[in-house]
Amino acid sequence: MIRYLITLVAIVWASSVCAEDWPRYHGPDNNGISKETGLLKKWPDGGPKILWTKPLGTGYSSVSVAKGHVYTMYQDAQKQYVVCFDEKTGNKLWETPTGPIYDARDAHDGPRATPTVDGDFVYAIDGNGEIVCMKAAGGNIVWQKNMLKMAGAGNITWGIAQSAFIVGEKLFVNPGGNNGMAFMALNKKDGSIAWKSGNGLAGYATPVVADFGGVKQLVFAAGKQVAGVRMDDGKILWSFPWVTRHDVNAASPIVMGDMVFVSSGYHHGSTVYKIDMSKPNPAEKVWQNTSIQAHFGTPILMDGYLYGYRDMDLTCVDFKTGATKWFDEEGAMPPKGQLTYADGLYYILGENGLMILARLTPERFEKISQMDISPGSERWAPLAIANGRLYMRDNKQLFCLDIKAK
């Protein structure tokens, strides 16, 4: 009987706990959502236990986690780097320079993109547009290309920020320019060009995949437009203008069914277009308003509702209609936050370093726990969740916190 009970408890525990890696920007499914379960439903006083911290230089890259390794990027006084830590101990395993520093406008220096782990390789893009493929074991460079030089394009105002986006055997980027290479697919094994198309200014956002009318395509939020590009050959299938202040389109598009949502900050707002591939002009506007103004943090789509920021304040919006369900006008939630979702709850990191565990529904928002983990400003790197751990970084260090339920 005792042996039976032990086995039963083990089965129940295993069925209630699910862990997974976080191998690229915005998580395994590129939507900011983790499938992990068995996480804390409330934090202890002072916040979750900090398992380890590691010093870093400047930069706004988030974290990727795969096969026991943690990857991010940073910059010191001489170079930009990809760095790899041991997931359990935080020990530095290797670091690989990608090139000289990115000296940004308004002192926002350093890399912006997040490394992408694909099999036995790590792909990274620094602020100067250097694309580097490295071996995950040891960090040795396999190939390196500068996407701006390849496309004959200049850098954008605040530097290349898109993360390496890989599907199958190709790596997709938006270097911009007017030489028919604004959108490019590279062979991930050697960096050679698989296809190229289009003209126009590059955006800051990482693209997403969509299937509209049975046609698999990439949706890019470029500098002045949103475009659907056929994945196989780079043909531009549709586009609509999206011209914003300072040409900053930094939040990734969000696809639901046959519709695509895009949002930008500086008081510009959001729009949803329906994509009907049977029409000569497939993109038709459904709504546009200022309900969400995503400066750089991509909102979370959950059950038909968007949770994101109207610049500084958290809000909930109906994806299909654009109607605002609620708006945190009193500032109860942290300002200009980055959202990540796991195990029924939202993890919100404000740019001031205040981190919140919250329950968000279309009817209300509820603050459950909070932790002032990194007081200051410009805490702009998205959170990452992997294997019962929460990763947060600022311009001085990387934090690894234990959020697994005991």
C-alpha positions, 0 to 999 in steps of 0.5 A: 500500500505504501509503495502504491501511494508513493507511486500515485503521489509521483504521478500526480506531481509529474502531471502538475509540473511542466518545465520547458526551455525558452530558446529565443526572444519572446519564448518558444512560440514567440508570443511571450507565453510559457507552458510551464506549470507548478509555479508559485501562485504567490511570492514570499515577502521580498520576492522569489529567492534569487538563485544567482546574479552575474555582472553584465555590461550595457545592453537591452537584450533579453535571455534565452535558455536551452539545454542547461545554458543561459544566453544574453548579450552585453557591451563593455568599453570595447566590444559587444558580446554574446555570453553563455552561463550555466543554468544551475550555477550561473558560472560563465561558460564562454563569451564571444565578441560580435564586433565593436561597440554600438554607440547609440543615440542618447546614450542607450548603448549596447546590443538590443536583440536576444540570442536565438538557440537552434539545435547545436547553434546560437545566432545573434544580431548586435546593434551594428547589424552583425549576424553571428552563428556560433556553436552552442558548445564553446561559442566558436564562430561558424559564420558572421555577416553584416546584414546592413552591408549585405543590403547596402543599407544604413543603420536605423536611429537606435540601432538594429534590435530585431532578433534572429528569426529562424524557421526551418533552414532559413534565418529571416531579417529586415535590414531595410534599404532601397536595393531590393533587399529590405527583407532577406532570408539567409541559409542558416548553415552558412549565411548565404542569401536564399532570397531578397525582396522589397525596399524601405526602412528597417523596423526594430521588431522581430517578425512573426509567422502567419498562415493566411489563406493557406499561404505561409508568410512572415509578418514584418513591422518595418520602419514605415509599413507592415508587410506580409512576405511569402516565406518560400521566395520572399514575394511581398504579398500585401502591405499597409502603411504604418508611419510612426513618430521617429519610425519606431515600430519595435513591438512584434506584430500579433496574429489571430486567425486571419487578422494581424495587430500592430502597435507603436508608441509615442502616442501613435496607437494600434491597428488590426487588419484582416488579411484575405488572400482571395482579394487583389488587395488582401489587407483591409483595416478593421480598427485603429485607435490609441487603446494600446501604445506599445513603445517596445514591449509586445503585448500578450494575446490571451483568449481574444484579449490583448494585455499591453501598455498605453505607453506608461499604463497597463490596459486590456483591449478586445482584439477583434473590436479594439474596445478597451475593457479596462485601463490602469489610470491610477498607476497601480501597475508598474510603468511601461512594463514588459509582460510574460505569462505562465501558469495562469498568471502574468509577470510584469517588469516595469521600466523602474525595476518593480516586478509584479505577479498579477492576475489579468482578465477582461474584467479586472486586474489584480496585483498578487505580489511584487518585488523591487528587484532593480530600482532605477530606470530603463529596465527594458529587456523582456523577462524570460521563464524557463525550467522553474526560473525567472530571468531578469536583467538590467544594465549592470547584472543578470538575475536568476530567480526561483519561481517553482512551487515547493 
